[in-house]
Amino acid sequence: MALAIVVYAILDGYDLGVGMLIPLDDKETADTMIASIGPFWDANETWLVLAVGLAFIAFPQAHSMILQALYIPVVFLLFGLIMRGVAFDFRAKARVKRQRRWDKVFKFGSLLTAFAQGYMLGLYVVGFDDSLLAHAFAALSGIGVVCAYGLIGSAWLIMKCEGQLQLAAIKWCKHFSRVAFVGVILVSIINPLINEWIYERWFSLPMALVVLPAPIICLLLFVVLESVLHKLPKATEAGAWLPFFISAFIFLLCFFGLVYSFYPYVVPGKLTIFDAVADPSALTFLLYGVVVVVPTLIAYTLFSYRVFWGKVQPLSYY
């Protein structure tokens, strides 16, 4: 589940970010941005399906509790994903004058999906508290995830595109990087302060010596990213891949921090992994499926990225 979630956050995160950044007044640029994610975006969502399926079989009680608590944002999440799928296919077949309409749908669907995921994450972190303050925090979390996806999406465009679009993506990446940097600092400070048990996990010796370097490295990577982005306009091709890989590593470190903070709870403060785990027969059935499905997903993901590696080509349909 951890593998599926973090791979989904990185892969579908960048194509959601690209979707949010699509311009509505420049068809050529929009076509290039769509072409950069065209071969990948649908397959990226497979990892979300895998994560939900694993949760349903391995932790049915937790799956039920989480779904009940997040029913409304899940509906908006699904609505956003449907909008993206419909718009992506329809814009390819619509008349030129109507393509802008479908670009709007794709852009809004991407934004809605990203915000819904962040809102769900915020409610999860506060243990599904239903207070006004908890929902305000969830809304801020939604904005944070939108910015995080904007960061990795713009970094993807730097790697895949050229010319003016690449220069614009560098500017976008700088803005999102700075906002995300502030967000990571705030979360790193506030979360231990409002959760005593999280404070103890991070600052109790000897584990503090092992885990505290993770947030420090994460913040240093933002500094490195800023330096790389400042140098890119002068040497756009030499290190065009660096912003994306730095952003992906930041995602990994943030995910590690989240998992370490709440382990072994699968529902924060209410249900641990060991309390929620399914019957051994269900886990045995799941094991056989995972042994086949996960390597297959990894193989075709790597293969597709290998086939479509390099700079994006002009968008065309046959």
C-alpha positions as CSV (number, residue, x, y, z in Angstrom):
1,M,0.0,0.0,0.0
2,A,2.8,2.4,0.8
3,L,4.5,1.7,-2.5
4,A,1.2,2.2,-4.4
5,I,0.4,5.5,-2.6
6,V,3.8,7.1,-3.0
7,V,4.2,6.1,-6.7
8,Y,0.7,7.4,-7.3
9,A,1.5,10.7,-5.6
10,I,4.6,11.2,-7.8
11,L,3.3,9.9,-11.1
12,D,-0.3,11.2,-11.1
13,G,0.9,14.2,-9.1
14,Y,2.9,15.5,-12.0
15,D,0.1,15.0,-14.6
16,L,-2.4,16.6,-12.3
17,G,0.0,19.5,-12.0
18,V,0.4,19.8,-15.7
19,G,-3.4,19.7,-16.1
20,M,-3.8,22.6,-13.6
21,L,-1.2,24.7,-15.5
22,I,-2.7,24.3,-19.0
23,P,-3.3,27.8,-20.5
24,L,-6.7,28.6,-21.8
25,D,-5.6,31.2,-24.4
26,D,-2.8,29.4,-26.1
27,K,-3.8,26.2,-28.1
28,E,-0.3,25.3,-29.2
29,T,1.1,25.4,-25.7
30,A,-1.9,23.5,-24.3
31,D,-1.4,20.8,-27.0
32,T,2.2,20.4,-26.1
33,M,1.5,20.1,-22.4
34,I,-1.3,17.6,-23.0
35,A,1.1,15.6,-25.3
36,S,3.7,15.5,-22.5
37,I,1.4,13.5,-20.3
38,G,-0.7,11.8,-23.0
39,P,1.1,8.4,-22.9
40,F,1.2,8.2,-19.1
41,W,-1.7,9.9,-17.3
42,D,-4.3,7.1,-17.5
43,A,-1.8,4.4,-16.4
44,N,-0.6,6.6,-13.5
45,E,-4.1,6.3,-12.0
46,T,-3.8,2.5,-11.8
47,W,-1.7,2.9,-8.7
48,L,-4.6,4.6,-6.9
49,V,-6.9,1.7,-7.8
50,L,-4.2,-0.7,-6.4
51,A,-3.9,1.2,-3.2
52,V,-7.7,1.3,-2.6
53,G,-8.0,-2.4,-3.5
54,L,-5.3,-3.3,-1.1
55,A,-6.9,-1.3,1.7
56,F,-10.3,-2.9,1.1
57,I,-8.9,-6.4,1.3
58,A,-6.2,-6.1,3.9
59,F,-7.8,-3.6,6.3
60,P,-11.6,-3.8,5.7
61,Q,-12.5,-2.2,9.0
62,A,-10.2,0.8,8.4
63,H,-11.4,1.1,4.8
64,S,-15.0,1.3,6.1
65,M,-14.1,4.0,8.7
66,I,-12.1,6.1,6.3
67,L,-14.7,5.9,3.5
68,Q,-17.5,6.9,5.8
69,A,-15.5,9.9,7.1
70,L,-14.4,11.0,3.7
71,Y,-17.5,10.2,1.7
72,I,-18.1,13.7,0.4
73,P,-14.5,14.6,-0.6
74,V,-14.3,11.1,-2.3
75,V,-17.3,12.0,-4.4
76,F,-15.6,15.2,-5.5
77,L,-12.4,13.3,-6.2
78,L,-14.2,10.9,-8.4
79,F,-16.0,13.7,-10.1
80,G,-12.7,15.4,-10.9
81,L,-11.2,12.2,-12.3
82,I,-14.2,11.7,-14.5
83,M,-14.0,15.3,-15.8
84,R,-10.3,14.7,-16.7
85,G,-11.0,11.5,-18.5
86,V,-13.9,12.9,-20.5
87,A,-12.1,16.1,-21.3
88,F,-8.9,14.4,-22.4
89,D,-10.7,12.3,-25.0
90,F,-13.3,14.9,-26.1
91,R,-10.7,17.7,-26.7
92,A,-9.1,15.4,-29.3
93,K,-12.3,15.1,-31.3
94,A,-14.0,18.4,-30.8
95,R,-13.8,21.3,-33.3
96,V,-11.0,23.8,-32.7
97,K,-13.4,26.4,-31.3
98,R,-14.7,23.9,-28.7
99,Q,-11.3,22.6,-27.6
100,R,-10.9,25.5,-25.2
101,R,-14.1,24.4,-23.4
102,W,-12.6,20.9,-22.9
103,D,-9.3,22.5,-21.8
104,K,-11.3,24.3,-19.1
105,V,-12.9,21.1,-18.0
106,F,-9.5,19.3,-17.9
107,K,-8.0,22.1,-15.9
108,F,-10.8,22.3,-13.4
109,G,-11.0,18.5,-13.1
110,S,-7.2,18.4,-12.3
111,L,-7.6,21.2,-9.7
112,L,-10.6,19.6,-8.1
113,T,-8.9,16.2,-7.9
114,A,-5.7,17.6,-6.3
115,F,-7.7,19.7,-3.8
116,A,-9.9,16.8,-2.9
117,Q,-6.9,14.6,-2.2
118,G,-5.3,17.3,0.0
119,Y,-8.6,17.9,1.8
120,M,-8.8,14.1,2.5
121,L,-5.2,14.1,3.7
122,G,-5.9,17.0,6.1
123,L,-8.9,15.2,7.6
124,Y,-6.9,12.0,8.0
125,V,-4.1,13.8,9.8
126,V,-6.6,15.3,12.4
127,G,-8.2,11.9,13.0
128,F,-11.4,12.8,11.0
129,D,-12.3,15.5,13.6
130,D,-15.6,17.2,12.4
131,S,-14.9,20.6,14.0
132,L,-14.7,23.8,12.0
133,L,-11.0,24.2,12.8
134,A,-10.3,20.7,11.4
135,H,-12.1,21.5,8.2
136,A,-10.2,24.7,7.9
137,F,-6.9,22.8,8.3
138,A,-8.1,20.3,5.7
139,A,-8.8,23.2,3.3
140,L,-5.2,24.5,3.9
141,S,-4.0,20.9,3.3
142,G,-5.9,20.9,0.0
143,I,-4.2,24.1,-1.1
144,G,-0.8,22.6,0.0
145,V,-1.3,19.5,-2.2
146,V,-2.4,21.7,-5.1
147,C,0.9,23.5,-4.8
148,A,2.9,20.3,-4.4
149,Y,1.4,18.9,-7.6
150,G,2.1,22.2,-9.3
151,L,5.7,21.9,-8.2
152,I,6.3,18.4,-9.6
153,G,4.1,19.1,-12.7
154,S,6.1,22.2,-13.6
155,A,9.3,20.2,-13.0
156,W,8.0,17.5,-15.4
157,L,7.5,20.2,-18.1
158,I,11.0,21.5,-17.6
159,M,12.3,17.9,-18.3
160,K,9.9,17.2,-21.2
161,C,9.6,20.5,-23.1
162,E,11.7,23.1,-24.8
163,G,11.8,26.8,-25.7
164,Q,9.4,29.3,-24.2
165,L,7.3,26.6,-22.5
166,Q,10.3,25.3,-20.7
167,L,11.3,28.8,-19.5
168,A,7.7,29.4,-18.3
169,A,7.8,26.1,-16.5
170,I,11.0,27.2,-14.7
171,K,9.2,30.3,-13.4
172,W,6.2,28.2,-12.3
173,C,8.5,25.7,-10.5
174,K,10.2,28.5,-8.6
175,H,6.9,29.9,-7.3
176,F,5.5,26.5,-6.3
177,S,8.8,25.5,-4.7
178,R,8.8,28.5,-2.4
179,V,5.2,27.9,-1.3
180,A,5.9,24.2,-0.8
181,F,9.0,25.1,1.2
182,V,7.0,27.3,3.6
183,G,4.3,24.5,3.8
184,V,6.8,21.8,4.8
185,I,8.3,24.1,7.5
186,L,4.9,24.9,9.0
187,V,3.8,21.2,9.0
188,S,7.1,20.2,10.5
189,I,6.6,22.7,13.4
190,I,2.9,22.5,13.9
191,N,2.3,18.7,13.7
192,P,4.6,17.8,16.7
193,L,3.3,20.7,18.7
194,I,-0.4,19.7,18.5
195,N,0.3,15.9,18.7
196,E,2.3,15.0,21.8
197,W,2.8,11.4,20.7
198,I,4.2,12.5,17.3
199,Y,6.6,14.8,19.2
200,E,7.8,11.9,21.2
201,R,8.4,9.7,18.1
202,W,10.5,12.3,16.4
203,F,12.5,13.7,19.4
204,S,13.0,10.7,21.7
205,L,16.5,9.3,21.7
206,P,18.0,7.3,20.2
207,M,15.5,7.2,17.2
208,A,15.8,11.0,16.9
209,L,19.3,10.6,15.6
210,V,18.1,8.3,12.8
211,V,14.9,10.1,11.7
212,L,15.6,13.8,12.2
213,P,18.0,14.0,9.3
214,A,15.0,13.3,7.0
215,P,13.2,16.7,7.4
216,I,16.6,18.5,7.4
217,I,17.5,16.8,4.1
218,C,14.1,17.7,2.7
219,L,14.5,21.4,3.5
220,L,18.0,21.3,2.0
221,L,16.6,19.8,-1.2
222,F,14.4,22.9,-1.6
223,V,17.6,25.0,-1.4
224,V,19.3,22.8,-4.0
225,L,16.2,23.0,-6.2
226,E,16.2,26.8,-6.1
227,S,19.8,26.9,-7.1
228,V,19.2,24.5,-10.0
229,L,16.3,26.5,-11.2
230,H,18.3,29.7,-11.2
231,K,21.0,28.0,-13.4
232,L,18.6,26.3,-15.8
233,P,17.8,29.3,-18.1
234,K,21.4,29.5,-19.1
235,A,21.8,25.7,-19.5
236,T,18.3,24.4,-20.1
237,E,19.2,21.0,-21.3
238,A,22.2,20.0,-19.1
239,G,20.2,19.6,-15.9
240,A,16.6,19.7,-17.2
241,W,15.9,16.4,-15.4
242,L,17.1,17.6,-12.0
243,P,14.1,19.5,-10.8
244,F,11.8,16.6,-11.4
245,F,14.0,14.1,-9.6
246,I,14.6,16.5,-6.7
247,S,10.9,17.1,-6.4
248,A,10.2,13.3,-6.4
249,F,12.7,12.8,-3.6
250,I,11.0,15.6,-1.6
251,F,7.8,13.7,-2.1
252,L,9.4,10.5,-0.8
253,L,10.8,12.2,2.3
254,C,7.4,13.9,3.1
255,F,5.7,10.5,2.7
256,F,8.3,8.9,5.0
257,G,7.6,11.6,7.6
258,L,3.8,11.0,7.4
259,V,4.1,7.3,7.7
260,Y,6.6,7.4,10.5
261,S,4.5,10.0,12.4
262,F,1.4,7.8,12.5
263,Y,2.7,4.2,12.4
264,P,1.2,1.8,13.5
265,Y,-2.1,3.6,13.2
266,V,-4.0,3.1,10.0
267,V,-6.7,5.4,11.3
268,P,-4.9,8.0,13.4
269,G,-5.5,7.7,17.1
270,K,-8.3,5.1,16.6
271,L,-7.2,1.9,14.8
272,T,-3.8,0.3,14.4
273,I,-2.7,-1.9,11.5
274,F,-2.7,-4.9,13.8
275,D,-6.3,-4.3,15.0
276,A,-7.6,-3.6,11.5
277,V,-5.8,-6.4,9.6
278,A,-8.0,-8.9,7.8
279,D,-8.2,-12.7,8.3
280,P,-5.1,-14.6,7.3
281,S,-7.0,-16.3,4.5
282,A,-7.7,-12.9,2.9
283,L,-4.1,-11.9,3.3
284,T,-3.0,-15.1,1.6
285,F,-5.3,-14.5,-1.3
286,L,-4.0,-10.9,-1.5
287,L,-0.4,-12.1,-1.5
288,Y,-1.0,-14.2,-4.6
289,G,-2.5,-11.3,-6.4
290,V,0.2,-8.8,-5.3
291,V,3.0,-11.1,-6.5
292,V,1.5,-11.0,-10.0
293,V,0.0,-7.5,-10.2
294,V,2.7,-5.4,-8.6
295,P,5.6,-6.6,-10.8
296,T,3.4,-6.3,-13.8
297,L,2.5,-2.7,-13.0
298,I,6.2,-1.8,-12.4
299,A,7.2,-3.5,-15.6
300,Y,4.8,-1.8,-17.9
301,T,5.3,1.5,-16.1
302,L,9.0,1.4,-16.7
303,F,8.5,0.2,-20.3
304,S,6.1,3.0,-21.2
305,Y,8.4,5.6,-19.8
306,R,11.3,4.1,-21.7
307,V,9.4,4.1,-25.0
308,F,8.3,7.7,-24.6
309,W,11.5,9.1,-23.0
310,G,12.9,12.3,-24.3
311,K,11.4,15.6,-25.3
312,V,7.7,15.8,-26.2
313,Q,6.7,15.6,-29.8
314,P,3.9,17.7,-31.4
315,L,0.4,16.3,-30.5
316,S,-1.4,14.5,-33.3
317,Y,-4.2,12.0,-33.7
318,Y,-4.6,9.3,-36.3
